[in-house]
């Protein structure tokens, strides 16, 4: 994708140019979101596009499955004031973060610099993809146990993964770690602390899930063996 002679180098722009009028504005929106400008006001400030016009562009990107609005799980998407926009398509997410933004470096064949930039930022980028993967795994392994699955946040706390079954008053709270070190009991303790927030008092049964790219410490594995409410997953494989 970093070779300007390859088809993928210009694929995203070609697709948008074919599908959309005023593609420049769509490029600007996608570039802004890829750089972490996820609130509507931030996108407007970054792009210079007025609010009435930008909502039209975002709606079209949403219809195409490229951009989606994310709200804390359990909140009404139409009423929530905490909405954040994200690039839902992994190819477009990578393209506008690392190809579109650094096109001048690609065209001048500065490959070493590009690889250095990728190495410095890859953990942040791929952690988001790993969170998406974790949500998919929970949907797959939980079956009908949880009907609302997503991320949750407010001003003071954030939980990577929450699954809710209001009818049975069950909740799953999850942490997703894309790090090079095994996850230990400190991560579980912090997750349980967030699980004790008054917000979750309506749920009488709580489960905890931790996803780790690099596995788990022996202490955490031993704890999971004696705690049926704790699930540890390395990739998509359940450890305990």
Secondary structure, DSSP 8 states (H G I E B T S, - for coil): ---TTSGGGGHHHHHHHHH-SSHHHHHHHHHHHHTT--SHHHHHHHH---HHHHHHHHHHHHHTTSEEEE--TTS-TTT-S--EEEE-SHHHHHIIIIISTTHHHHHTT-HHHHHHHHHHHHHHHHHHHHHHHHHHHHHHHHTTS-SEEEEEE-SS-EEEEEEEETTTTEEEEEEEE--SS-B-HHHHHHHHHHHTSGGGTT-SEEEEEEEETT-B-HHHHHHHHT-TTEEEEETTEE--
